[in-house]
């Protein structure tokens, strides 16, 4: 947990990590899931210094969403996730592309 985190966030982190481990997720992955979830909640509530665009714009909190955006779902990643991947791969014209065009540009 980041320095200055509240006890509530530390308890939330521990709870999420234990829950993930009970689902037979590796300890490393459980830590990652817990950290990402807690950091997103901190960003949404204004406790974090910085926040990603998706953290602030998402209408549902991470616990409410409950893994809806998993890459294993039939519809795949979100447009924002595809955009970030396209950005890393330096795909030209990505800002004007819709979700389907981003998929095609990335070869999905």
C-alpha positions, 0 to 999 in steps of 0.5 A, a space after each residue: 500500500 502507498 504511504 499515507 493509505 488509510 486503515 480502511 484501504 489497507 483492510 480493503 486491500 487485505 480482503 481483496 487479496 485473500 478473496 483472490 487467493 481463495 479462488 486459487 489465484 497466485 499470490 502475485 496476481 492476487 496482490 496485483 488485483 488488490 492493488 489495482 482495485 484499491 488504487 482505482 477506488 482511491 483515485 475515484 474518491 480523490 485520495 490519490 494524486 493522479 488518476 487514469 482517465 478510465 478510473 474517473 470516467 467509469 460509472 461503476 466502481 471496481 467492486 460493482 463491476 466485478 470483472 465485467 471487463 475481463 479479456 476473457 469475456 466474449 466482447 473482449 477488451 473495452 475501447 479504452 483498453 484497445 486504444 491504450 494498446 494501439 497507443 503503445 504500438 504507435 498505431 496512426 489515426 487511433 484517436 479517430 477509430 471506433 472500437 471495431 477499427 481499433 480491433 482490426 488495426 491491432 489484428 484482433 
